[in-house]
Amino acid sequence: MRLGFCAVTLAAALLVPLSSALAAEIAVSVAGVTSAQGHVRVSLCTRETFLTSNCPFEGSAPAEAGVTVIHMTDIPPGRYAIQAFDDDLDAGRVHFNLLGLPRERIGFSNDAPLHLRGPRFDEASFDVGEPVRKLRLRLRRLAPSLHGDGNPTP
């Protein structure tokens, strides 16, 4: 009995460093940042949490006009999608207009199409399993003509 307990304990001890070794880093380059105000925020989402505010991993970096890079660490292997926005007011959330459209510039991994309801998870998803994963996405307006800011969607 004691030998079995020792074998289980040893196996468990070996799995802890292995799971840490499988954790990945993601570097997200977010293009389309219009000013150096506030932060650019990204959320790494599972299928179940995509297009919600309940994504399991979040990251941010001070906004840099043009491209801002956000690093996320200790991400377990899996299939995820990224949703991002330019939080120039530093409010920590997306604001919506009277039509329910985001006021901030938003973006998704794979530059998934915005649609009126947002992209499907399958359009934005990617696999994490490598030690470092580099992604690029661009921020866009959902409906630029309704914002009147002169920043058309590229």
N, C-alpha and C positions, 0 to 999 in steps of 0.2 A: 504494500500500500504506500509506504513512504517513498519508494522509488518512482511510483506513478505521479505522486505529488511533485517531486523534484523535476520530473520530465515536463510536466505541465507548466510549472513555474519558469523553467528555463525557456520553454517555447514562448511563453508570454513575454519574457524579458527580451527575447530576440525580435519579437514583432514590434515593440515600441520604437526602436531606432529605425526599423524598416519602414514603418508608416511615416515617420518624419522625413525619411529620405525620399519618399514618393511625393511629398508636398512640393508643389510647383510655385514659381514666381511668374506673375503676368505683368508685362509692361504695356500699357495702353497709351498709344499716341493719339491724342484727340485734336483733330484739325478743325478749323472754322471758329476758333475762339476770337471774338471781335475786340476784346479789351483785356487789360490786366487788372480788372476789378473782380473781387470775390474769388471764388474757387471753381474749379471744374470738378464735378462729382461723378463717379461711376459706381454702378452696382453690378455685381456678378450674380446672375440669377439661375436657378434651376427651372425646369419646365413648369413646376407648380408655382413658383414665385415670380415668374417673368411678367412684366407690366404691372407689378404691384410695388409697394414700398417695403415688402418683407423679404427682400433678397438676403441670402446668408452672408455675403461678403460685400464690403463697401470700401471705397478709397477716394481720396481727393488730393488735390494739389493746388497751390495758388495759381490763379489764371495767368497765363502768358499769352499775349496777343499772337495769333497765328496757330501754334501748336503747343499743347500742354501735355506732359507725360505723367501718368499716374502709375505707381508701382504697387502691386498687391502681392503679398507673400503668404506662404503656408496654405496654399489652395490644394485641397485633395483632388486626385484624379476624378474626372467625370465629364459630363456634357453640360455646358453652360451657355448663356447669352449675356451680353453686356448691354446695359442701358446707361446713357450718360446725359448730363445737361450742364449748361454754363450757368452757374449760380452767382451771377454778378451782384446780387443783393445780399449774398451770404445768409440766406434764410434757411438753407438746409432742405428745401423742398421746391418742387415745381409749382409755379402759379398758373392758374388757368383763367382764360377770359370768359365772357358771358356765354360763348358758344361751347365752352368746355375744351378749348384748344390750349395747349401749353403756350405761355408767353415767352419762355426761355427757348433758346436753341437746344435741340435734343438730337441724340444720335444713338445708333445701335451697332453692335458688332456686325461684321460683313457688310457694313453700310446698307443694311436691310431696308427695303422700301418702307416709307412711313405709313402709307394708307391712312384713312381717317381714324381707324381704331388702333393704329400701331401695327408693327410687323408681327408675323407669326413666329413662334419660338424656332421652328425649323429654318426660317429664313435668316435668323440671327445667331444660331447656335454653332458651337465649335467644341472640340475635344481638348481637355487639359490632361496631360499625362507626362509631358516633358518637364525637365527641371526649369527651363525658362521659356515662356511663350510670349512672342511679341505680336501685338495687334495694332491695327490702325483703323480709325473710324473718323467720320466727320460730322460735325454738328450742322443741323439744318432747321429751318422753320417748317412747321407742319403746313401752314398756309401763309406765306409771306405777305400776300396782298392784304390780309386782314390785320396785320400788325403795323403797317404804315411806317416801318423803320428804314425802308430803302435797301434792306438786305435780302435780295431774292435768294431762294433756294438754288444752290448751284446745280 
